[in-house]
């Protein structure tokens, strides 16, 4: 699988946030893509993965900010 910048590949799958479509290869500009993913099914779940990661980060930040041992 040929690799591009930052591990991106023309053979991988990407989720296009502007169109909501899964793309095979670097069809769209990098500013519109989430990925790369190994399969189209993984790319189709991109927004769910982003939401889950954001929720986990926000929860970790809340716990860190509410830490009573923090000086």
C-alpha positions in Angstrom: 0.0 0.0 0.0 1.7 3.2 -1.1 2.0 5.8 1.6 1.7 9.6 1.4 2.3 12.3 3.8 1.5 11.4 7.5 0.7 7.8 6.7 -2.1 8.6 4.2 -2.6 6.2 1.4 -4.3 6.3 -2.0 -5.6 2.8 -1.3 -7.1 3.6 2.1 -10.7 4.8 2.8 -11.6 8.2 4.1 -14.8 9.9 5.3 -15.6 13.2 3.7 -17.1 15.5 6.3 -18.6 17.8 3.6 -20.5 15.2 1.6 -20.9 12.5 4.3 -19.6 10.0 1.8 -16.9 7.3 2.1 -14.2 7.8 -0.5 -11.6 5.2 -1.7 -8.3 7.0 -1.9 -7.5 10.7 -1.5 -10.3 12.0 -3.6 -11.1 15.1 -1.7 -8.9 17.8 -0.2 -7.3 16.9 3.1 -9.4 19.6 4.8 -12.5 17.5 4.1 -11.2 14.1 5.0 -11.1 12.0 8.2 -8.9 8.9 7.9 -7.2 6.9 6.7 -9.2 3.7 7.5 -8.4 0.2 6.3 -12.0 -0.5 5.2 -15.0 1.4 3.9 -17.0 0.2 6.9 -14.5 1.7 9.3 -14.6 5.0 7.4 -18.4 5.0 7.5 -18.1 5.0 11.3 -15.7 7.9 11.4 -18.1 10.4 13.0 -19.1 8.0 15.7 -15.4 7.4 16.5 -14.7 11.2 16.6 -17.7 11.7 19.0 -16.7 8.9 21.3 -13.1 10.2 21.5 -14.3 13.7 22.1 -16.6 12.5 24.9 -13.8 10.6 26.5 -11.4 13.6 26.3 -14.1 15.9 27.8 -14.8 13.5 30.6 -11.0 13.2 31.4 -10.7 17.0 31.3 -13.7 17.3 33.7 -12.1 14.8 36.1 -8.8 16.6 35.9 -10.4 20.0 36.6 -12.4 18.7 39.5 -9.5 16.9 41.1 -9.4 18.0 44.8 -5.8 17.0 45.1 -4.8 19.6 42.5 -2.8 22.4 44.0 
